[in-house]
Amino acid sequence: MRRAVWAAERLLRTDDIAYEVSGDQNVSTALVDAFRHGDYRTRQMAEKALKHVDKIPNFSGIFPNMG
């Protein structure tokens, strides 16, 4: 799972790709699932990917030291 989330996050750094994918509910659902069920590093990458598509859920307090 970690490599797939890593690859998605890298692709979503490109604004055009992030814009195209932002409307795809399957991508957002998969990233949220990785965020909820992945290990610490996978969750960090999923969070970054979700930020690229402006779909970050409100999980306040999960990463208190990330800024």
N, CA, C and O atoms as a GROMACS GRO file, in nm:
protein
  268
    1MET      N    1   0.083  -0.118   0.000
    1MET     CA    2   0.000   0.000   0.000
    1MET      C    3   0.088   0.125   0.000
    1MET      O    4   0.054   0.224  -0.065
    2ARG      N    5   0.199   0.122   0.072
    2ARG     CA    6   0.282   0.241   0.085
    2ARG      C    7   0.332   0.290  -0.050
    2ARG      O    8   0.331   0.410  -0.076
    3ARG      N    9   0.376   0.198  -0.135
    3ARG     CA   10   0.429   0.240  -0.266
    3ARG      C   11   0.320   0.300  -0.354
    3ARG      O   12   0.345   0.395  -0.428
    4ALA      N   13   0.200   0.246  -0.347
    4ALA     CA   14   0.090   0.300  -0.427
    4ALA      C   15   0.054   0.441  -0.380
    4ALA      O   16   0.031   0.529  -0.463
    5VAL      N   17   0.050   0.462  -0.250
    5VAL     CA   18   0.019   0.595  -0.197
    5VAL      C   19   0.132   0.691  -0.230
    5VAL      O   20   0.107   0.807  -0.264
    6TRP      N   21   0.256   0.644  -0.220
    6TRP     CA   22   0.370   0.728  -0.257
    6TRP      C   23   0.359   0.772  -0.402
    6TRP      O   24   0.377   0.890  -0.433
    7ALA      N   25   0.330   0.677  -0.492
    7ALA     CA   26   0.319   0.709  -0.635
    7ALA      C   27   0.204   0.808  -0.659
    7ALA      O   28   0.219   0.902  -0.737
    8ALA      N   29   0.092   0.787  -0.593
    8ALA     CA   30  -0.022   0.878  -0.610
    8ALA      C   31   0.014   1.018  -0.563
    8ALA      O   32  -0.018   1.116  -0.630
    9GLU      N   33   0.080   1.028  -0.450
    9GLU     CA   34   0.118   1.159  -0.398
    9GLU      C   35   0.213   1.230  -0.494
    9GLU      O   36   0.200   1.350  -0.517
   10ARG      N   37   0.307   1.157  -0.550
   10ARG     CA   38   0.402   1.216  -0.646
   10ARG      C   39   0.329   1.266  -0.770
   10ARG      O   40   0.359   1.376  -0.819
   11LEU      N   41   0.235   1.188  -0.821
   11LEU     CA   42   0.159   1.230  -0.940
   11LEU      C   43   0.072   1.351  -0.911
   11LEU      O   44   0.058   1.440  -0.995
   12LEU      N   45   0.014   1.355  -0.792
   12LEU     CA   46  -0.077   1.463  -0.757
   12LEU      C   47  -0.005   1.595  -0.730
   12LEU      O   48  -0.071   1.698  -0.712
   13ARG      N   49   0.126   1.594  -0.727
   13ARG     CA   50   0.201   1.719  -0.713
   13ARG      C   51   0.187   1.804  -0.838
   13ARG      O   52   0.206   1.926  -0.833
   14THR      N   53   0.153   1.742  -0.950
   14THR     CA   54   0.130   1.814  -1.074
   14THR      C   55  -0.011   1.870  -1.071
   14THR      O   56  -0.108   1.795  -1.064
   15ASP      N   57  -0.023   2.002  -1.076
   15ASP     CA   58  -0.153   2.067  -1.060
   15ASP      C   59  -0.258   2.017  -1.158
   15ASP      O   60  -0.373   1.997  -1.120
   16ASP      N   61  -0.220   1.997  -1.285
   16ASP     CA   62  -0.317   1.950  -1.385
   16ASP      C   63  -0.372   1.812  -1.349
   16ASP      O   64  -0.491   1.786  -1.364
   17ILE      N   65  -0.285   1.725  -1.302
   17ILE     CA   66  -0.329   1.590  -1.263
   17ILE      C   67  -0.416   1.598  -1.140
   17ILE      O   68  -0.521   1.534  -1.133
   18ALA      N   69  -0.374   1.677  -1.042
   18ALA     CA   70  -0.454   1.691  -0.920
   18ALA      C   71  -0.593   1.744  -0.951
   18ALA      O   72  -0.691   1.699  -0.893
   19TYR      N   73  -0.601   1.840  -1.042
   19TYR     CA   74  -0.730   1.897  -1.080
   19TYR      C   75  -0.819   1.791  -1.145
   19TYR      O   76  -0.937   1.781  -1.112
   20GLU      N   77  -0.762   1.713  -1.237
   20GLU     CA   78  -0.840   1.609  -1.305
   20GLU      C   79  -0.890   1.502  -1.209
   20GLU      O   80  -1.002   1.454  -1.221
   21VAL      N   81  -0.807   1.466  -1.113
   21VAL     CA   82  -0.838   1.358  -1.020
   21VAL      C   83  -0.930   1.404  -0.907
   21VAL      O   84  -0.998   1.323  -0.845
   22SER      N   85  -0.932   1.533  -0.881
   22SER     CA   86  -1.006   1.583  -0.765
   22SER      C   87  -1.155   1.549  -0.770
   22SER      O   88  -1.220   1.542  -0.666
   23GLY      N   89  -1.209   1.530  -0.887
   23GLY     CA   90  -1.349   1.494  -0.899
   23GLY      C   91  -1.377   1.345  -0.892
   23GLY      O   92  -1.493   1.304  -0.890
   24ASP      N   93  -1.273   1.264  -0.889
   24ASP     CA   94  -1.290   1.118  -0.887
   24ASP      C   95  -1.304   1.069  -0.744
   24ASP      O   96  -1.206   1.068  -0.668
   25GLN      N   97  -1.422   1.029  -0.707
   25GLN     CA   98  -1.449   0.985  -0.571
   25GLN      C   99  -1.369   0.860  -0.534
   25GLN      O  100  -1.335   0.841  -0.417
   26ASN      N  101  -1.338   0.774  -0.631
   26ASN     CA  102  -1.262   0.653  -0.601
   26ASN      C  103  -1.122   0.685  -0.551
   26ASN      O  104  -1.072   0.619  -0.459
   27VAL      N  105  -1.058   0.786  -0.610
   27VAL     CA  106  -0.924   0.823  -0.567
   27VAL      C  107  -0.928   0.876  -0.424
   27VAL      O  108  -0.848   0.836  -0.340
   28SER      N  109  -1.021   0.967  -0.399
   28SER     CA  110  -1.032   1.023  -0.264
   28SER      C  111  -1.063   0.915  -0.161
   28SER      O  112  -1.004   0.914  -0.053
   29THR      N  113  -1.154   0.825  -0.196
   29THR     CA  114  -1.190   0.717  -0.104
   29THR      C  115  -1.070   0.628  -0.074
   29THR      O  116  -1.048   0.590   0.041
   30ALA      N  117  -0.992   0.595  -0.176
   30ALA     CA  118  -0.874   0.511  -0.156
   30ALA      C  119  -0.771   0.580  -0.069
   30ALA      O  120  -0.709   0.517   0.017
   31LEU      N  121  -0.751   0.710  -0.091
   31LEU     CA  122  -0.653   0.783  -0.011
   31LEU      C  123  -0.699   0.798   0.134
   31LEU      O  124  -0.618   0.788   0.226
   32VAL      N  125  -0.827   0.822   0.155
   32VAL     CA  126  -0.880   0.830   0.292
   32VAL      C  127  -0.865   0.694   0.361
   32VAL      O  128  -0.830   0.688   0.479
   33ASP      N  129  -0.891   0.586   0.288
   33ASP     CA  130  -0.874   0.452   0.343
   33ASP      C  131  -0.728   0.428   0.383
   33ASP      O  132  -0.701   0.374   0.490
   34ALA      N  133  -0.636   0.468   0.297
   34ALA     CA  134  -0.493   0.454   0.329
   34ALA      C  135  -0.457   0.540   0.450
   34ALA      O  136  -0.377   0.499   0.535
   35PHE      N  137  -0.517   0.658   0.458
   35PHE     CA  138  -0.491   0.746   0.571
   35PHE      C  139  -0.540   0.683   0.701
   35PHE      O  140  -0.472   0.691   0.804
   36ARG      N  141  -0.655   0.622   0.697
   36ARG     CA  142  -0.713   0.564   0.819
   36ARG      C  143  -0.648   0.433   0.860
   36ARG      O  144  -0.638   0.404   0.980
   37HIS      N  145  -0.604   0.354   0.763
   37HIS     CA  146  -0.560   0.218   0.795
   37HIS      C  147  -0.412   0.191   0.771
   37HIS      O  148  -0.362   0.083   0.804
   38GLY      N  149  -0.341   0.287   0.715
   38GLY     CA  150  -0.200   0.265   0.686
   38GLY      C  151  -0.112   0.287   0.808
   38GLY      O  152  -0.158   0.335   0.912
   39ASP      N  153   0.014   0.250   0.794
   39ASP     CA  154   0.110   0.278   0.900
   39ASP      C  155   0.141   0.429   0.901
   39ASP      O  156   0.089   0.503   0.818
   40TYR      N  157   0.223   0.471   0.990
   40TYR     CA  158   0.249   0.613   1.010
   40TYR      C  159   0.294   0.682   0.881
   40TYR      O  160   0.240   0.786   0.844
   41ARG      N  161   0.394   0.624   0.813
   41ARG     CA  162   0.447   0.687   0.691
   41ARG      C  163   0.345   0.688   0.579
   41ARG      O  164   0.336   0.785   0.504
   42THR      N  165   0.267   0.582   0.567
   42THR     CA  166   0.163   0.577   0.464
   42THR      C  167   0.058   0.683   0.492
   42THR      O  168   0.010   0.748   0.399
   43ARG      N  169   0.022   0.702   0.617
   43ARG     CA  170  -0.077   0.804   0.653
   43ARG      C  171  -0.024   0.943   0.620
   43ARG      O  172  -0.100   1.028   0.573
   44GLN      N  173   0.103   0.967   0.644
   44GLN     CA  174   0.161   1.097   0.609
   44GLN      C  175   0.153   1.123   0.459
   44GLN      O  176   0.115   1.232   0.416
   45MET      N  177   0.187   1.021   0.378
   45MET     CA  178   0.182   1.037   0.233
   45MET      C  179   0.039   1.055   0.185
   45MET      O  180   0.013   1.136   0.096
   46ALA      N  181  -0.054   0.980   0.242
   46ALA     CA  182  -0.194   0.992   0.204
   46ALA      C  183  -0.246   1.131   0.238
   46ALA      O  184  -0.323   1.190   0.161
   47GLU      N  185  -0.206   1.184   0.352
   47GLU     CA  186  -0.247   1.318   0.391
   47GLU      C  187  -0.196   1.421   0.290
   47GLU      O  188  -0.271   1.510   0.250
   48LYS      N  189  -0.071   1.410   0.248
   48LYS     CA  190  -0.016   1.502   0.149
   48LYS      C  191  -0.092   1.491   0.017
   48LYS      O  192  -0.123   1.592  -0.046
   49ALA      N  193  -0.121   1.368  -0.025
   49ALA     CA  194  -0.194   1.346  -0.150
   49ALA      C  195  -0.333   1.408  -0.142
   49ALA      O  196  -0.379   1.471  -0.237
   50LEU      N  197  -0.400   1.390  -0.029
   50LEU     CA  198  -0.533   1.448  -0.013
   50LEU      C  199  -0.528   1.600  -0.015
   50LEU      O  200  -0.620   1.664  -0.066
   51LYS      N  201  -0.424   1.658   0.038
   51LYS     CA  202  -0.410   1.803   0.033
   51LYS      C  203  -0.395   1.852  -0.110
   51LYS      O  204  -0.444   1.960  -0.145
   52HIS      N  205  -0.328   1.774  -0.194
   52HIS     CA  206  -0.311   1.813  -0.335
   52HIS      C  207  -0.444   1.822  -0.407
   52HIS      O  208  -0.461   1.905  -0.496
   53VAL      N  209  -0.539   1.739  -0.369
   53VAL     CA  210  -0.671   1.741  -0.434
   53VAL      C  211  -0.775   1.811  -0.347
   53VAL      O  212  -0.895   1.801  -0.373
   54ASP      N  213  -0.729   1.881  -0.246
   54ASP     CA  214  -0.817   1.956  -0.156
   54ASP      C  215  -0.928   1.870  -0.098
   54ASP      O  216  -1.043   1.914  -0.086
   55LYS      N  217  -0.895   1.749  -0.061
   55LYS     CA  218  -0.993   1.658  -0.006
   55LYS      C  219  -0.951   1.608   0.132
   55LYS      O  220  -0.988   1.497   0.172
   56ILE      N  221  -0.875   1.687   0.204
   56ILE     CA  222  -0.826   1.641   0.334
   56ILE      C  223  -0.942   1.639   0.433
   56ILE      O  224  -1.006   1.741   0.457
   57PRO      N  225  -0.968   1.522   0.491
   57PRO     CA  226  -1.073   1.516   0.592
   57PRO      C  227  -1.025   1.580   0.722
   57PRO      O  228  -0.905   1.601   0.740
   58ASN      N  229  -1.116   1.611   0.808
   58ASN     CA  230  -1.081   1.676   0.934
   58ASN      C  231  -1.050   1.570   1.038
   58ASN      O  232  -1.138   1.526   1.111
   59PHE      N  233  -0.924   1.530   1.045
   59PHE     CA  234  -0.877   1.436   1.146
   59PHE      C  235  -0.784   1.510   1.240
   59PHE      O  236  -0.668   1.472   1.254
   60SER      N  237  -0.831   1.613   1.302
   60SER     CA  238  -0.746   1.696   1.385
   60SER      C  239  -0.682   1.614   1.496
   60SER      O  240  -0.746   1.529   1.559
   61GLY      N  241  -0.555   1.641   1.518
   61GLY     CA  242  -0.484   1.576   1.627
   61GLY      C  243  -0.415   1.447   1.591
   61GLY      O  244  -0.346   1.389   1.675
   62ILE      N  245  -0.430   1.399   1.467
   62ILE     CA  246  -0.364   1.274   1.431
   62ILE      C  247  -0.215   1.295   1.418
   62ILE      O  248  -0.136   1.211   1.462
   63PHE      N  249  -0.175   1.405   1.356
   63PHE     CA  250  -0.033   1.438   1.341
   63PHE      C  251  -0.008   1.571   1.412
   63PHE      O  252   0.009   1.673   1.344
   64PRO      N  253  -0.004   1.574   1.542
   64PRO     CA  254   0.007   1.702   1.613
   64PRO      C  255   0.137   1.776   1.586
   64PRO      O  256   0.141   1.898   1.604
   65ASN      N  257   0.244   1.708   1.545
   65ASN     CA  258   0.372   1.775   1.526
   65ASN      C  259   0.400   1.810   1.382
   65ASN      O  260   0.508   1.860   1.350
   66MET      N  261   0.306   1.784   1.293
   66MET     CA  262   0.326   1.819   1.152
   66MET      C  263   0.282   1.962   1.131
   66MET      O  264   0.172   2.000   1.172
   67GLY      N  265   0.365   2.041   1.067
   67GLY     CA  266   0.324   2.178   1.048
   67GLY      C  267   0.362   2.239   0.923
   67GLY      O  268   0.330   2.356   0.900
   0.00000   0.00000   0.00000
